[in-house]
């Protein structure tokens, strides 16, 4: 099964990088995994105040459909997490594994 993988790069507001990582790890990751996503890893680039991570979905729906389900879920709403409070800029790239 093919699937889709995205490399996501987030530029985080000054002073909030570690807090963002904790919220991502404790709130976002469990729900993403529950909904069938895979997390391929996550990194911080402190020099650029950026958070980078790989997210994949290889299910019966498209990535976009499953992502919409994530955002609309009651669990996501209950997080009380507004990404704009932490993130200045986001960039999502769809990538293909070659090695």
Secondary structure as the mmCIF struct_conf table of DSSP 4:
data_model
#
loop_
_struct_conf.conf_type_id
_struct_conf.id
_struct_conf.beg_label_comp_id
_struct_conf.beg_label_asym_id
_struct_conf.beg_label_seq_id
_struct_conf.end_label_comp_id
_struct_conf.end_label_asym_id
_struct_conf.end_label_seq_id
STRN STRN1 UNK A 4 UNK A 12
HELX_LH_PP_P HELX_LH_PP_P1 UNK A 13 UNK A 13
TURN_TY1_P TURN_TY1_P1 UNK A 14 UNK A 15
HELX_RH_AL_P HELX_RH_AL_P1 UNK A 17 UNK A 23
HELX_RH_PI_P HELX_RH_PI_P1 UNK A 24 UNK A 28
HELX_RH_AL_P HELX_RH_AL_P2 UNK A 29 UNK A 34
TURN_TY1_P TURN_TY1_P2 UNK A 35 UNK A 36
STRN STRN2 UNK A 37 UNK A 45
TURN_TY1_P TURN_TY1_P3 UNK A 46 UNK A 49
STRN STRN3 UNK A 50 UNK A 57
BEND BEND1 UNK A 59 UNK A 61
HELX_RH_AL_P HELX_RH_AL_P3 UNK A 63 UNK A 72
BEND BEND2 UNK A 73 UNK A 73
HELX_RH_AL_P HELX_RH_AL_P4 UNK A 74 UNK A 78
TURN_TY1_P TURN_TY1_P4 UNK A 79 UNK A 79
HELX_RH_3T_P HELX_RH_3T_P1 UNK A 83 UNK A 85
TURN_TY1_P TURN_TY1_P5 UNK A 86 UNK A 86
STRN STRN4 UNK A 87 UNK A 95
#
